[in-house]
Amino acid sequence: MSGNSDYGRVERGARGEQPTVHEIVSMTRNAAEQLVVDLDQAQQLTSNWTDDPLTNRLVHQALRQCLQTLSATQCWGESNLMPSADLWRIAGGYLAQGPLQLRSRRKPRGHPGDYELLTRIIQRTSSSQSLGAALDACFLGQAVPLALGNKIDLITEELLHRCLNAGKKFTHIISFGCGPAIELEQLVSLMPRAFQKRLRLTLVDVDPGALVSAQHRLRKTLSNKQIETHCENLFRLPEPSGPTLSLSPADVVISNEMLNYLTDTQAAEMLAFLGGHLSRGGEMLVSNFAAHLPSRAYLEWIGNWYLNYRDASALSRVATLAGYDEDRVSVTWEPLGVGLFLKVRKP
């Protein structure tokens, strides 16, 4: 595969100097054009993508080189919307062949990380076409998809521990931004039948399709009376003029993704709201992606998927801002270290 034609500028950006707008435009276009050249060559070398192992290797190599150049622009967050559009204008003919990254970018349900995309990520669903499968493999190999699976497993373990140690008492779990509720499906599948009968779930999501999907999963095992659903604008819930939810206090409140889309002030207001639904001795478990996320370039440049990243200390500060005592707050992380969990215990 050929080398990057803008290597000098990549190196300068990598040393920490902020490229100018003109340089960002030039670097982006060069990266996109080089990606097309590399993938054109890969198509020839693989006899029109008929050699799957070689296709995977060459596609990964081309994308990795492209993302290295784009990272060197230091153009992060929504400021890369226009340069990213340039990338897709030039290389979109290839990039659009990856169903997962295409869905991430187009956001057909109006928001990033919708329940259908999350389901495909967790189930590691990929295209049946060779090029599409290679691009999907690139997507699934990024830190965020890998960490999502880890996070769901950790939430499942936390919930299982809580439920199995509840004795003969009922356990009420509220999931805000429940999505497909895969962690709850896993929880229910692991519980002995006697414990399943003592479980009550409340699901809240902005997407009615997510609630339908979650109910379909859970009603294979639980009765209708054990599942309560609410379709609401999650981000307006903490507002004084926001939707009013009448929910019974919960033993556990979980929220797997919301903090990723909130500023510190908004996140603190959300944490205060979520904690207000805990019963005495209850626990809140909320996740946030870490500031050192290695797949940020892929998320933002390929998928226009923008998050508010935090490290452990920043996440703890948000909890303090929400009014929680430090001795009631702890932060853990999934095995990759890029998915953080904030735990808050109510006295």
Steps between C-alpha positions, in 0.01 A plus 500: 500500500632848420614749764317815613558791265464759780742332740689821589185672620386194690829499691475867584145461630605197701762713680221708649484806272143587405459484120330795332155469345660487156732222614211304654311517172810393307584215740141375495480496122839336467399233753173435316664488158771267631233275650333472159835424334580233760158337475506509119830315519360260760207419274741403223728299729206304642342434158197716579492412873486123445796433731348557845818482714689738272196728474484526879870576531513763226178674606617519862837636387346765274254620764764506771729716286212733412398542865857574604506790258159624613605479866800719421264782399409529870151589379274344761135522595240657276763731351585210269149479354598684182839329453330167567246581228797555267636158597171335412456702181831363374510150652133438576463255215715261699410608855128453436557129430539442875143469637597568863697818438242618247223462758713679757541793264146521362324448836172377348322511838608857564778442751839325518527159655136405443373169631531322165865600462574403861336162444711439189813602690433268794402212272797586272282497190686574178437525128484191280704680232880476521581874497208578728606225739856638509373851575262362765793313655690831519201657672452212745871497580493857629519567873140619533328187360735277701443699817122496449500122529719517809276763658189292446670200661606708802155650545354151480739380772420795726127448462527125549695547823239743627205279410645176635580668832155649541366186669127467454448872441395637164766687302394804299737620224449817297693534174513854360591492132440126500557447126463130414549408871746223418655517848156442654435211263833347608415559864165325473651205312751443782255522790336195656127494436413588859704821472355583159156511658620760751633739236333820386636707211423857393629600157527862385613602150440772243462246219176298495673243281757440774224436752327255266828317443578487872155374591521231234824373654384511858148365456642167393562444870324767706130576525344822373444612860874489565587746222403868496595728209511877448579676172639843591760753391774389739701819482205713610415290804708705749355831377233671715275517194596151383284187492371374834565135578321329785729210584532282807840525675755259356761276657725565202498776238713447190582726208749363251555786256332830589793676668700468178272763344481748790716790616620492861213722616243293311659177624484619862133589460435159344681316783298690759182407315594133466603473864166644601340174385707279734359339811698502826811287456457507123779532246539694177728375223580741217762468225712749306775452245851595610690805380777288347265311265725361223226472238391864516621575147293214362189608692519864402644502149325189370181503708448862610446348843594761761528431873596681819794302633605493867771340708433356847567825683275699266222245544536521879486881482172481311360279777616753761341779298177297509512509880627151582746449785842372397478196728189389310664524158743267323627462143594171335561402137459215255808290402610725212502799732303721260154445649465653847229423754383740765341331801297703746354343814204656676511491883 
